[in-house]
Amino acid sequence: MTITDTQLIAWLQQYLWPFLRIGGVFMVAPVLGARNVPARIRLSIALLVTLIVVPLLPMPAVMEMFSAPWWRCIVEQLVIGICIGFVLTLVFEAVVMGGELISYSMGLSFAQMADPLRGASTPVVGQFLLILATLLFLALGGHLTLIELLVRSFHSLPIGQGGFGLRQFESLLRYGGQVFADGLLLALPVVIALLVANLGLGVVSRSAPSLNLFAVGFPVTLIAGLVLLRAGLPAFTEQLARLLDAAWLQIATMLGG
């Protein structure tokens, strides 16, 4: 049995294009693409998913290696994968933003923690909400839904038939503004309640000028913030589930499904 160069290139490209798209997702997506996950682990997971997914996909057209269409297809697959992962990253960034707003209202803006998932410092409340969002993402099967959408993307947006256009990028920009507005709504009830508490402390300080506001106000806002966080956890999980549903819908819209 002889294997020609065309057959070898076709076999190589059959696995290369899906690997680029899946690798782009795992490079950016939260949880699996976190910075504390070694690049070797991410590449191994992307390769394993590719080996499982490729038999389910249609055979792409063979392209001449190192030609202009070949390089364009590489860029298209990477951009598609990165955009899919970026949609989910926006959800987690919106959660962190809501936690930062709550931290500032509680007076905990100085309490920073190293965030290995994002490679930056995050207020303790933002870190708490991020961990909760990560656990909820896994509990709801978000990683499985992501892989399912990836497999469907090869049918709705086949390899070699074009990548994202201006319509998809415009939809992504609109979604970015909306998801951060939802992140603000996530923190708004606690922020408003703490604002009322601060107004009450201001009235008390005017009524009793001799009262040390710094010695009384900080413990009161801190305790009130913790109580409000505990009371708002059910609403937070519901809001996060809605954010994830909107993310899946956005990904499906971008992929034309």
TAPE-V326092 format. One record per pair of residues at least 12 apart in sequence whose ideal C-beta (glycine too) atoms are under 8 Angstrom apart, sorted by the first residue. I is the first residue (numbers start at 1). GAP is how many residues later the second one is. Records with the same first field share a line. If there is no record, write none. Layout:
# TAPE-V326092
I: GAP + GAP
This chain:
# TAPE-V326092
6: 56
9: 53 + 56
10: 49 + 52
13: 47 + 49 + 50
14: 40 + 45 + 46
15: 35 + 36 + 39
17: 43 + 56 + 60 + 142 + 143
18: 32 + 35 + 36 + 39 + 59 + 136 + 141
19: 27 + 28 + 31
20: 54 + 57 + 58 + 61
21: 56 + 57 + 59 + 60 + 129 + 132 + 133
22: 24 + 27 + 28 + 31 + 59 + 128
23: 19 + 20 + 23 + 55 + 58
24: 53 + 54 + 55 + 56 + 57 + 58 + 60 + 61
25: 21 + 56 + 57 + 59 + 60 + 121 + 125
26: 16 + 19 + 20 + 55 + 59
27: 15 + 54 + 55 + 58
28: 53 + 54 + 57 + 58 + 61
29: 55 + 56 + 59 + 60 + 117
30: 55 + 58 + 59 + 61 + 62 + 87 + 104 + 107
31: 86 + 103 + 106 + 107 + 111 + 112
32: 13 + 111
33: 52
34: 82 + 83 + 84
35: 81 + 82 + 83 + 84
36: 80 + 81
49: 98 + 101
53: 94 + 97 + 98 + 101
56: 95
57: 94 + 97 + 98
58: 96 + 97 + 100
60: 98 + 99 + 100
61: 98 + 99
63: 97
69: 91
73: 86 + 87
75: 88
76: 86 + 87 + 88
77: 82 + 86
79: 84 + 85
80: 73 + 77 + 83 + 84 + 175
83: 81 + 85 + 89 + 171
84: 62 + 65 + 66 + 69 + 167 + 170 + 171
86: 86
87: 85 + 88 + 160 + 163 + 164 + 167
88: 54 + 58 + 159
90: 85 + 86 + 89 + 90 + 157
91: 42 + 88 + 149 + 152 + 153 + 156
92: 25 + 38 + 41 + 42
93: 87 + 90
94: 85 + 86 + 88 + 89 + 92 + 149
95: 31 + 34 + 35 + 38 + 88 + 91 + 145 + 148
96: 19 + 22 + 26 + 30 + 33 + 34
97: 29 + 83 + 86 + 87 + 90
98: 28 + 31 + 85 + 86 + 88 + 89
99: 23 + 24 + 26 + 27 + 28 + 29 + 30 + 31 + 88
100: 22 + 23 + 25 + 26
101: 83 + 86 + 90
102: 23 + 24 + 27 + 85 + 88 + 89 + 92 + 123 + 127
103: 20 + 21 + 22 + 23
104: 19
105: 85 + 86 + 89 + 90 + 93 + 116 + 120
106: 19 + 88 + 115 + 116 + 118 + 119 + 120
107: 111 + 114 + 115
108: 15 + 16 + 17 + 114 + 117
109: 14
111: 12 + 13
112: 12
113: 14
115: 12 + 15
117: 13 + 17
118: 12
125: 100 + 104
128: 101
129: 107
132: 101 + 104 + 105 + 108
133: 107
136: 101 + 104 + 105
137: 107
140: 101 + 104
142: 102
145: 103
149: 99 + 102 + 103 + 106 + 108
152: 100 + 103 + 105
153: 102 + 104
156: 99 + 100 + 101
157: 98 + 99
164: 90
168: 86
171: 79 + 82 + 83
172: 78 + 82
175: 71 + 75
178: 68
179: 64 + 67 + 68
182: 57 + 60 + 61 + 64
183: 60
185: 54
186: 50 + 53 + 54
189: 39 + 43 + 46
190: 35 + 38 + 39 + 42
193: 31 + 35
194: 27 + 30 + 31 + 34
197: 23 + 24 + 27
198: 19 + 23
201: 12 + 15 + 16 + 19 + 20
204: 12
205: 12
